[in-house]
């Protein structure tokens, strides 16, 4: 019996499978191991990670030194991500305050001229005013001053407050009015100008100031002025409170940012498409030039910089400048951006396009890696076969599968697919996978925390409704014997492996869940269908009988089901792989390397790199 260890070097993880292979090709699987990939896949930086998983696999198998180490033909694959914001809301010579303080006061819509609190006593009976209250004014003094003005006949229709005092002031008013607080730049609120203050009832959102025609009605705008004010209304959608102040020379613009263009070069044609045309146009152009041989981004733009970084990284690894982009994936998204000209740190969801790109190189670096491994381990190291072929062999150890079978390998940087039938194995490698999903979640929720976005991607959500129970995203309740941490109360939390983690955002559970599922559909479902179309006989998905989903992302609690739903109408049996009937979707390539070695032993073929 020959003790062999198959090693799969992936973009994110390195996996090993230890087995004993008999001269007749019989295989006894002994154990496996998993570790983070050291360095970029397919380079000599992988040596420490490979040495570690080999040792761990042998330890789990209770064996000593192997006779042979088999590694997959892991040609370096480098993915890059770029985000191009397409629009920007800018407010000049007008003012908008549209944020969601936790506790605005009162409810309703108030319209009047802005007046400083200190000057409120100078107003005459019948004047309709919005009172602007600075931080130096105590809430009791503010309420008393407004009550005194109302008693004199002044129509105080609303208030804008710098401190977090809205509820305290509103509760002391004899005549309730809407009060918006926590306006940090209150000194920049223009005085003596027509303004509107709106606060919705708890659980509701504003209706008038988030409607272009509502603002037009309040301020008596004509058609051209209504068109100019539309971005303000758009930025206020979904808020519980808002203030809009109209100045005589008001100018509000929704500016389009030059996002650059992407040139896609195919074997027979090339096409240029502006990033601001959106993901649909970019992917349509890609289909027209397929197969893609290279891509170029306009200099001085995010996409140009991203493609240049990807090329530079690969050039540094291979020592060659002849680096070509193999695939791109464009995804439409929304990115919270600060509204220029707003006074309370308001954000507006601006349209953006996320782009993933991938390059691959030759087998040359693998030979250098194999040589370094021989030196480090002191045993024979063989480049055992093409990754896609090995994944198919490993997938076929899943109970209930048979040829023709398609394999989807969902990783961190790329989505790979292969189909095995009577004609052999066809494979494809596409840009975009788990890393892009994480980036989309991070961007759309405005988290600026990739680690938290990764947690949201991988785990279900809940809402802490008391100190002893949470409401899961599927509506069920989960109770606890011990009180929950104080920072989770009334917050949306992600239920990760290390316990509850509160999400510091004002988005509700339903919104966060929708963003998470949408990101997975835009990347994994789209890429799964793209990949299967490219490897299916004649591009006809109905010719594929079985689809086995493999890789780290196949462990996700949603992704396999989303893909299964997408192909359900095509008569395809789709599910998560269970390699060797015990390993789940992991270890397919490592297992396939051992299976191929056993097959060559049985056939008496020489195996070599």
N, C-alpha and C positions, 0 to 999 in steps of 0.2 A: 504493500500500500504506500502511495506517495502522499505526503502531507503538503497540501497546497493552500495558499491564501489568495483569494480574489479580492482586488481592491478597486473600488469605484471612486475616482476623484471627481467631485462635483464642484459647482460654482460656490456653494455654501458649506457643504459637508463632505466628508470622506468616509466611506463605508467599507467594511471588510467582511469576508465570509471564509471561515476556515473549514476545510473538508479533507477527507482521505479518499483518494481516487485509486481504484484497483486497475490492474493491467487490462482487464476486460471492459473498462469504462464504468464500472459500478462506483457509486458515490455515496459516502456517508458524511452528511453535513454535521459539523461539530459545534459551531458557534459563530457569533458575529460581533461586530463592534461599530461604533459611530463616533465621529469627532468632527470638530470644525475644520474646514480646509485651511491649511496654512499657505498664505500667498494666493496668487492668481492661478486658477486651474490650468494644468498642463505646463507648469514651469518648475524649475528646480527648487523654488521656494516651497513646493509641496512636500519635500522630503521629510521634514519633522512630523508633519501630520500623518503621512503614510506610515512612518516608523511607529508612531504611537498606536494607530488602529491595528496594525499587524500584531504588536505586542498584546494589546487588549483582547483581540480575537483569539490568540493562542492561549492567553490566560483563561478566558471563558471556556475554552475547549479542553483545558488541562493538558496542553501539549507544550513541547519546547520549540526548537528551531524548525521552520518549514524547509522543505526541499526546493520549492518554487514559489515565487510571488508573481501573481498575474495582475497587470494593471490595464485599465481601459485606455483606448486611444483618445486621451483627453486633450484634444487640441484646444488651445486657449480661446475662450469666448468672453468677450468684454462687452458689457452693456453700459450705456449712458442714458441719463434722464435729463430732460430740459422742460421747463415750464414757461410758456410765452403768454403773458397777459395781453388780451386784445383790446380791452376798453378800460377807461378810467373816468370816474365821475369827479368833476372839478366844479367848485362853486366860487365865483368871484363877485364881489359887490352885492352878494346876497348871503344870507346866513341860514343854516339849517342845523337844528339840534334834534337828532333822532336817535336816541339810545334807549336802552331798557334798564333804568335804575330798578333795583329790587323792590322799592316801595314808593312809587309815585303817589301823589295824594289826590283825592277827589276823583271825578269822572266827568266826561263830556267835552265839549268844544267851546273854547273861548276866543273871541276875536276883539282886538283893540290896538291902541298905540302903546309901544313900549315906553315905560317910565321908570326911572330909578326910585327905589323905596323912599329915599330921603326927600324926593320931590313930589311924593304922592299927595302931600297936604296942599300943594299948589294947584291941584286939579279942581275944576269946577263941576258942579252937579250936572249929570248927563254925559260927562266924558266917559267913553269906553276905553279902558286901559288894561294893559298886561303889566303887572308889577315885577320888576327885576330886583331880587334880593341878594345882596352880597354876603360873604361868609362872616363878616363882622357883625351882622345883625342877628340878635338872639331870636329863636323861633317864637317866643312869647311876644316879644316886641313886634315882630313881623305880623303876627296874627292880630295883635291889638291895632296896629296901624292900618291894616286892611279893613278891619271891622269899623274903625272910625271913619275911613273914607267912604265906605258903603253907607254908613249912617248919614253922611252929608249928601248922599245922592250920587256919588261917583260910582260908575258901573265898572267895578274891578271884575273882569271876566276870566282871569287866570293869573298864574304866577310862575316865574322861572327862578329857581333857587340854587345857589352854589353849594351849600352844605347839604348833608343827608337829612333834611328836616321836613320833607314834603308831607308826610303823614302827621307829624306833630303840628304843623301849621294848619293843615286841612281840618284836623279834628277840633281846632279852636275857632274856626270861622263860623259866623252866624249864617252866612249865605255860602253854601259849598261851591267851590270853583276848582277846575283842574290845576294841579300843581306839579311841575316837573323839577326834580332836584338833581344833585350831583353833576351840575354843569360847571366843569373845571375852569373854562375860559370865559367866565361871566363878564369880565371887563371888556370883552370884545363883542358882546351883544349890542348892536346898534340901538340907540335910544331915539325916541321920537319917530319911529317907523311902524307901519302897520304890521301886525304879527298875529299868529294863530297858535293857540296851545290846545293840544288834544290828549286826553288820557282815557284809555278804555277800561271797562269794568274788568275785574280779575278773571283770568281765563279767556279773555277776548283780545283782539288786536284793533288798532285804530282803523277807521274806515274813511275819513275825509281827507286827511293829509297824506295818505298813501295812495290817493286817487288823483291823477292829474286834473281831472275835471272838478274834483272837490276843491283843490287849491285854486283853480281858475275861478270857481264860484266865490270863494272867500275873498279873493283879492281883485275880482273883476278883471281878469286877464282876457286879452284877445287871443286869436288862434295862434299867432306867432309866439306870443309870450307863453302860452300853454305848452307849445312844443319845446321851448327852452327850459321850462320848469319840470318836464317829464322825468329827467334823471333824479330829481329830488324825490318825487313820489316813489320811483322805483327803489331808491335807497331806503325808504321808510316802510316798505312792505314787511309785515310780520312784527312790527314794533307795538308795544303796549302804550308808549307815550312818544310825543314828538312836539317840536316847536319849529315853525317856519316864520322867518322875518323877511319881509319884502322891502328892498331898497329901491330908490327911483331908477338907478341905472343897472338894475339887476341883470346879471348874465350868468346863466348856468349852462355848462357844456358837458356833454358826454363824449369825451375825446377818444378817438381810436389811436392806439399806440402802434407805430410801425413795428410789426412783429417779425419781419424778415420773410424770406422765401426758402423753400426746400426744393432742390433739383434732384429728381430721381432718374437714374440712368439704367436702362435695361439693355438687353443684348441687341435689340433692334431699334429702340427708340428712347427718347428722353423727354421728360416733362418737368416743368417748373410750376409749383403751386404755392401761393401765399399761405403762411401759417394762419392768417386771420380768416381764411376761407373755411377753416374748421376741419375736424378730423375726418368727416365724411368725404370731403373733396380730396384730402391727402390720401386716404386709403383707396379711393376710386382711381386716383392717378397711379398708385402703386400697382393695382390690378392690371392697368393698361400696359405697364412696362414690364411686368413679371415675365421671366425671372430677373430680379434686381441684381445688378453687378456693382453698383456704387451709388452713393448719395452725397450731395454737397449742400452745405448751409450757407446762407448769405453772411458775409463777414460783418462783425460788429453787432450781431444779434445773439440771443440766447441759444438758438438752434445751431448757428454757426460755431459758437464757442463749444457747445457740447460735442458736436461731431469732431471738432479739432482735438478736443481732449481725448476722445476715444481713440483716434488715430495715433496721437502722441504716445498714449499708454501702450498700445500694441506695438508701435515701432520700437519703444524702449525694451520690450520683451523679446522681440524677434530680431532686432538689429537691422530691420529693413524698412524702407519708406513706402514700399508698395503695399499699403494697407487699404482694403476696400470694405465699405459697409455692405453687409449681407442682407440685413432686413431692418425695417422700421415699423413701429406701431404708434399711431396717433390716437389720442383719446380726448374728447371734449370734456371740460370740467369747469368748475366755478371756483374762484379764489377770493377770499375776503381781502379787500384792499381798503386802506384808509381813505376816506373821502376828503379830498383837498378842499379846504374852506369851511369844514365843519368844526364845531366848537366843543365837542364832548368825546372825541376819539371815535367817531362813528365809522363803521365799516359798511361797504357795499359789496355785494357779490358780483365780481367782474368776470366776464367770460375769459377763458384761457384754454390753451391746448397743451397737453402733456405729450412728450415724444420720447419713446425709447428706441435706441439704435443698437445694433449688434455687429461685431466683426469677428471673423474666425481667421486662423492662420494655418500654416502647414504643419506636417507631422514632425518637423525638425526638432522643436523644443522637447517633444516626448522622448526622443532618443537620448538627449542630454539628461532628462529626468531619470530614465531607466538606468543610465550609467551611474548617476549619483546614488541611486537606490542600491545598486549592486555593491557599491563601495561602502555604504552605510550599514546595510544588513548582512553583507557577506554571503548572500545566497543568489541563486539564479533569478533574474527578473525578466519577465517576458511581457512584451506589449501584446495583450491577449486578443484584441479584436476591436472592431468599430463599436462605439458606445451604443448606437441604436440597435445593432444586431444583438448585442449582449442583453440589452433591456428586454427584447422580445423573448429571448431564451429564458430569462428570469421570469418574465410575466407568464410564460406558458406553464410554470410550476404552480400557478394559481389554480386551485381546484375548479373544474367546470369550464375551463377555456380550451379552445382548439383553434387551429388555423382555418380560414384566414382571421387573423387577429390584429387589431391596431393597438398601439401603446401610446399613451399620452404621459410624458414625463414633465411634471409641473415643478419647476425649481424656483430659485430666487431671481435669476437674471434672464432666463430664457424658458420658452415652452418648446419642447421637442416632441416629435411624433414619428412613429414608424409603423409600417404595415408589413406583415409577413404573410405571403400566400405561396401558391405553387411556383410562382415566378421568382421568388426570392424576397429580399427586404428592401423597401424604399423608405427613406427617412428625410426629415426636414427639421431645421432649427430656426425658431422665430424669436424676435426680440419681444420682451415684455413678460413679466411674471410677478412673483410675490413682491419684489422691491417696488415695482411701479404701483401696485395696489396700495402699499404702505404710504407712498408719496402722495397719492390721490386723497387718501383719508386724511393725512396730515394737512394737506393744502385746503381741502374743502371745509374742514372743521376749524381751520385757523389755529391748530394746536401748537405749532412750532416745537413739537416734541416727537421725534421719530420713534422713540422707544414706546411711548404711550400709543401712538398710531399702530405700531406693530401689535401691541396687546389688544387693541380694539379689533384689528383684523382677525386675530386668532381665537377670540373668546366671546361668549355671549354677554349681553348687557342685562342690567336690572336697575330698578329704582328703589332706593331705600325709603320705605314709607313710614317706618318707625324705628326705634332702636332695637327691635327684636325680629323684624321681618323685612323682606324685600319682595318686590313684584318683578318677576322675570319678564323678559321681552315677549314670551309667548302667553303672558297673562296669568300664569300660575304664581302662587305665593310660596315663599320658602321662609321657614321660621328658624330661629336660632335660640339656643339656651342662654348664651351670653350676649350682653348688649353689643351692638355694632360700634365701631370706632366713631367718635363724634364728628370727624370730618366727612363722613359718608352720609350723614342724615339729610334727607330730602334731596340728595344728589343722584345723578345717574352714575352708576359704577360699572366697571368692567370686571368680570369674574375670572381673573387669571389664575395661573398655577400657584402664585404666592398670596392669594387671597383677593379681597376687594380693593379696587383702586378707583378713587373718585375721579371723574373727568371734569377738569376745570373749564367748562363751557356752559353757555346759557342755552345751548341746543337741547331739545327734549330727547327722550329715549327713541321715539319714533323717527326723528330726523337723523340721529346718529346711526341707527340701524339701516335706514334707507341709503345713507351715504356709503356705509360699509358694503352692503349687498350690490349697490350700483357699481362701485369700483371693481368688485370681483367680476361682475357680469361684463363690464367694459373691457376688461383685460383677459381673464381666463376663458370665459365663454366665447368671446370673439376670437381669441387666439386658438382655442380648441377647434372651432369650426374652420378657421383658416388653415390650420395645420392638417386636419383630416382631409379637407378638399384637395390639398396638394399631394397627398400620398395615396388617396383612394384611387382605385382603377378607373381611368377615364374621368377622374374628378367627381365620380358619382358616389356619394356617401352611402347609398343603399347597398353598395357592393361590399361594405364592411359588415361582418357579422357580429364581432365582439370588439369592445373598446375597454381596455384595462387602464385605469388611471393610477399612475405611480408618482413617486417623488415626495419631497417634504410637504408641498402644498396639498397633496392628496390626503394628508392627515387633518386638513381643515374641516371644521364641522359643517360648512356650507358648500364649498366649491365642488366636490364630487356630485352633490345633488343638483346644483345649478347646471352642470354640464350634462348630467343624465336627463334632466328636463328638456334641454335644448335639442338632444338627439333622439328623444323618445318617439317622436313621430316618424322616424326614418327606419324603424324596425331594428334598431341597434341595441344589443345587450350591453349596457354600460355600468360599470361599478368600480369601486376601489380594489386594487389588486391585493392579494394575500400571498406573497411570495413564499414558496415552500410550504404553504398552508399554515404558516406560523409567524411570518415577519411583517405582515401587513404590506403597505405600499413601499416600504423601504427595502434596500438590499437587492433589488432586481438585477442591476448591472453586475454587482459582485458575484451574485449567484450564477448569472449567465456566463461569466468568465470561467467559473469552475465547471459548469455544464459543457461548455465548448472544449475545454481542456480534456474532460473525460471522454467526449465524443472522438477527439483526435487520437486519444490513447487507444480507444476501442478499434478505430480504423487503422491504427498503426502508422498514422501520419506524423511527420516531423513538425513540431510546432516551433516557430521562431518569429522574431520581429523583423 
